[in-house]
Amino acid sequence: MRLARAAVVLGAVILMGCTAAAYATIRRERAAQTGPWHVDVSRRTLRTPDGPVSVLVWQPREAPGARPLILFASGWGERVDPGSRQLADLASHGYVVVGFDDVAFDPARPHESAQDIDARHAPYAYDTPAAYAATFKPAGRKVAMAARKGKAVLDAALVAPDLAARIDAARIGFLGFSFGGATGVEQSLSDARIRAVVNLDGWLFGEATHVPIDRPYLLFYIDDDFPPDRWLASDDPAERALALGCAFDRSLHRSLLGRADFFWLHARHVTHEELAGAAPSWQWRRPFAAFGEERAALRQRQLVHTAIIRAFFDRYLLGHATAFPPADLGHAGDVMTISDPARAAAMPERSGAQATELSVAR
């Protein structure tokens, strides 16, 4: 009995030690930045016509003069992560970054309609084709609301006493993760101040589904965006819904291929969350993954992703013409350029039932 208790205590101590060490490792990774400037992170409240909006701001502490600004929007139902390595790294290279949360966290506004309130809090579901179709309409309404919020945040940041002098209003870009990427594209359609957009694996909704973006545009896809063709006819409704959604989004972006300012990249061997810089989640079956080669390989891929994003903004916000893309369109870190229309094909020949599902999903 005593041996059993001792084993339990010893196991708990080891687990606590591993957890603490893993946390320390993650903290060190978050603190790692590749640029020359120290970074300050702060939470600010900006005044907008719809009321106060809480934002997170990353600033290069000692960088001189007015700096280029990057707006950042988080994913569906998510808040901006104050420990974002991606955003801190951009700031360490001289960019001011202002990040805002999903509209689901905004307080109710007096002028809001019931449809707006429902859209702000709508679930994001694509476990069946019918669920995906039901999500698509409120998503269009929600992305319009998110774009309006982005405009209001930008308006407020450009006049905030402690920020206005730090921002070069002629050099503004948008970086968005998942639904935040769709928000950036949507906002750019009606906000001429946005000069370039980076979309980290976000499906398009709203006006962007029928009006093409006309700014420099960098899009990242991941492995999950290329499900097997057989999923279009799968008996599993979740597989079929994902395949239909991916096919529709690929069809929208396929029409942009051939433009000199559109860049479509496939980031391989990363999950959706890892594309935004997240560390791999802890698993009971792999308690030491935080110390293994897998974490190091992922971190290297993420550094490449951030370097690509920075090079894109360096070209289109700072005017460094040779910064992006590489002369041979080749990237390190398991990143591939999608330039072949066949590879980005919307979908192969399909049955009448499949075509009906896709049209409903749209």
N, C-alpha and C positions, 0 to 999 in steps of 0.2 A: 504493500500500500504506500509506504514511504517512498519507494523507488518510483512508483507511478506518479506521485505528487511532484517528486524532484524532476522527473522527466517533463512534466507539464510546465513547471516553473522555468526549467532550462529552455524549453521550446519557446515560451513566451518572451524570455529575455532575448533569445536569438532573433525572433521575429521583430521585436521592438528595435533591436540594433540594426537589422536590415532595413527596416522602414526609415529609421533616422538617417542611415547612410544614403539610402535612395533619395530621400528628401533633400539632403545636403548636395547630392550630385545634381539634382534638378535645379536647385538654387544656383549652383555654380554655372550650369548651362545657361540659365536665364540671364545671369549677369554677364556672360561672355558676349562681347560686341567687337566687331571687326573694324569699326571706324576710329578716327582720331579724337573724337569729341566725347567727353563725359556726358551722360544723359540724365536729365531730371524728369521724373514722372510725377504728375500731380493731377488731382481731380478738381475740376472747375465747374461752376454753374454759370451757364450762359443765358442771357435774357433774350427770349424770342417772342414774337407776337402771340404764340400759343402758350406762353408761360415759360418758366425756367426749365432748362435742359441740362442735365448732368453729363459731362464729358470727361474723358481722360486725355491728357496732353503729354506728349513726349517732346522734349526740347534738347537740342545740343547746347550744353551749358555755356561754352566759351566761343562758339562760332560767331564770327562778326557779321554785322549787317542783317538785312532782311533775308529770310530763308524761304526756300520753296515749301509749300504746304501739301501734305497728303491727308485727305479725309479718309477715315477708315470706318466701315460699317460691319457689324458682326452678323452672325448667321441667324436663322429663324429661331425666335424665342431665346436668344443668347445675349449675354452681356459682354462688353469688351473686357479682355483679360489684362489686368494691370501688369502681369508678369510676362506679357508677350515678348518673346525673344525677337520675333520678326520685326515688330514695330520699334523696339529699342535699337536694333541694329540699323534700321533706316535712319533713326535720329542720330546715331553715332556718326553717320556720314553727312550730317548737316541738314537733314530734313526736320521740319516741325510736323508732328503727326497729331491729329485731333480725332479721337475715336468716339463713336456714339453707339448706344445700345439699340437693340431691336425695339420697334414701336410697341411691342407687347408690354413693355415696362413703363410706358408713359402713363401719366394720370389721365383720367377722363377730362375731356375738354368740353366747354359749354356748347360749342357749335357742332359737336360730333353727332352724326346720325347713328341709328341703331345698326345699320350695315357696316359703318366704319368701326364701331366697337366690336362687332362680331368678327370682322376681318382682322383686326389687331390681335385678337386672341384665338384665331382659328388654328386648329391643329394642322400640322403638315403631314399628310398621309398619302402613301402610294402603295399600300399593302394589297390593293386590288385596283384594276382599271377604273372601276366606279369611284373609288376613294380618290384616285388621282384626278379624275374629272371634277369631282366635288371640290377638291383643293384648288384647282386651277383658277376658278373665278374669284374667290376671295383673295387668292395670292396676287391677282392682277390689281385688285383694289388696295391690298396691303403694300405692294411695291410702290404704288403711286404715293401713298402716305409716307413711306420711308424716304422716298425721293424728296418730298416736300420738307420732311424733317432735316434731311441733309442740306437742303438749300438754306433753311432757317439757321442751322448750326454754322454754316459757312458765313452767312450774313452777320451773325453775332460775333463770330471769331474775328472777323475783319475790322470790327469796331471796338472790341474789348480792350480796355486801357492797357492791360498787361500782355496782350497778344498782338495787337495790331501792328506795333512797330517791329515785331519779330517776323512778320509774314510778308512775303512778296506776292501781292495779289495778282500778279501777271503769270505766276508759276504755280498752278494748283492742279494736283492729280487726285485720283480716287482709287483706293485699294479696298476691295471687299471680299469677304470670305463667305462662300455659299450664297445664301439669300442676300447677303451684303454685296456680293458681286453683281447680282441682278439689280440691286439698288443703285450701284454706281453707274451701270449702263443706262438705267431709267433716268437718273438725274441728268446725265450728260445730254440726253435728248432735248432738254429744255433749259439747260444752264450752261451758257457759253463760257463761263469761267473755268469749267472743268476741261483741261487740255488733254488729258490722257487717262485711261481707265485700265486697271488690272482686276480681272475676275478670277478668283480662286475657286473654281469648280462650282459655279452657281448657275442653275438653270434659269433661263429668261422667262419673265412674265410681263403682263401688262402691255404697254405701248411698244416695248422692245420686241414683241413677238411679230409685229408687222411693220415696224419702222426701224431700218438698220442704223446702228450707231455710226456716226460720221467723224469720230475722233480716233487717234491712235489707240489701239485696243490689244491687250495681251490677255489671253485666255489659257488657263491651266485646266486640263482634264486629268483624271486618274484612271487606273485600271478598271474600276467599277463602272466607268462610263462607256465601256465597250463590252456589254454582256454578250454571251453567245447568241447567234442568230436564232438558234432553236428556242430560246426563251420567248420569242414572239408568239409561239404556238404552245407554250408550256401549259401543263395542267395546273401548275402552281400560279394562282392569280398574282402573287407578289412578284414573281419572276416576270410575268407577262407585263405587269404595270411598270416595273423598272425599265424593261426593254422598250416599251412604248414611249416613256418619258425621255429616255436617252435618245431614242430615234428622232423625236420631235426637236429636241434641243440641238442635236447634230445637224438637222436639216436647216435650222435657222442660221447656224454658224457656217455651214457649208457654203452658203450664198456669199460669204465674205471672203472666201479663199481667192487669192489672186490680187487682193488689195495690198499695196506696198506697206501700209501701216497696220495691218492685222497679222497677229502672230498667235498661232494655236499650238500649244505644247502639251505633250503627254508626259506627266510625271509618274514614273513607274515605281512600284513597290512601296507605295505610301497609302495610308487610309485618308479618308476625307478630312478628319481632324488633324492628322499629321501634316497635311499640306499647309495648314495654318501655323505650323510650328509646334504643335502639341507633342509632349513626350509620350512614349508608348505607355498604355495603361498597365497597372500592376495586375498580375494574374497569379492565383494560388499555385497553378501548375508550373509557373516559371518565376519563382520569387527572386531569382538573381539576374533577371533580364536587364535590370538597371546597370549592371556592371559588365555586361557582355558585349561581344562584337556587334550584336544586333543594334543596340542603342547607338554605338559609335557610327555604324553605317547609316542609320537613320539621321543622326545629327549632321553627318556630312552631306546627305541629300538635301536636308533642310537649309544648310548653309548655301548650297548651290541655288536652291529656289530663291532665297532672299537676294543673292547676288544677281540673279537674272532680273528680278523685280526692280532692284536698284539701278541696274544698267538701263532698263527700259525707261525709267523715270529720268535718269541722267541724260538720256538722249532727248526725250520729248519735253522735259521741263527745264533742263539746264542747257540744252542745245549742243550736247556732246555727240556729234553725228556718228562717230565711230564706236560709241559705247555699246550699241546694240543694233541689230543682232550680230552674232559672230559671222565672219565672212563666209564660212562654210555651212552656216545654220546648224552647226553641231554644238551640243551642250554636254557638260559633264553631269555626273550624279544621276544617271538613268533617266535623263530627260530627252525626249524625242520631239522633233518638229513634225507637225501634221501639215502636210502641204498637198497630199494626193487626194483629189476629190473622191476617189473610189474608197479610200480608207475612212473618209468622213461621211460616207454615204448614209442617207437617212435610214434606209432599211432595204432589204432585198424584196423581191416579189412576194406579195402576201395575199392571203385569202380575203374574201369579202368581209368576213367577220372581223379579221384583224384590222382591215382598213376602217371599218365602222368604229372600232374601239379607239383608234388613233384620232379620228375626227371628233369623237366625243371628248377625248382627253384634251384636245386643243380648245 
